[in-house]
């Protein structure tokens, strides 16, 4: 895992120092003549997979199996991206959702992305710090603790700050401004989360 993280960081740094570059895919503001570098996206936060099963499946109302390997939380994520060139961009992300136990949860994340692929189909890899939070699960008698949040509690919230989180994403170009977006957050071995939506050049 550490080797993968170090490799990801090296790739990101190399791409960022590659420098900005204009592409024909960038839309041009007809008034200023400058290419837009900003994107905004909205995603549905959907299917969640627990490789080892849920830590407290008894309190998961939307689980698809007894051990809660698959759960359907409900929520949204919003992204603001700034293009650095053909192969990299910066992202600010925020999400708010009902988690596996159907209590309010969310996260705030930022970091650079490395992008590969052609204009119609592109993939990107991101890494950066993340603040994750949820309503305290100690309200459930079945819950004791878990490896994700542990005893990090402030008032009615549990929280955790990770120095880095990895995100994998696929983008499918629909037209000059609009893209279909599918994201995967591989928080293995505890949880793997899927999100899908649309990304718009602004």
PyMOL commands that set and color helices and strands:
alter all, ss='L'
color gray80, all
select helices_A, chain A and resi 2-18+57-59+137-139
alter helices_A, ss='H'
color red, helices_A
select strands_A, chain A and resi 38-49+70-85+88-98+104-117+121-135+153-154+157-173+178-187+191-201
alter strands_A, ss='S'
color yellow, strands_A
deselect
rebuild
show_as cartoon
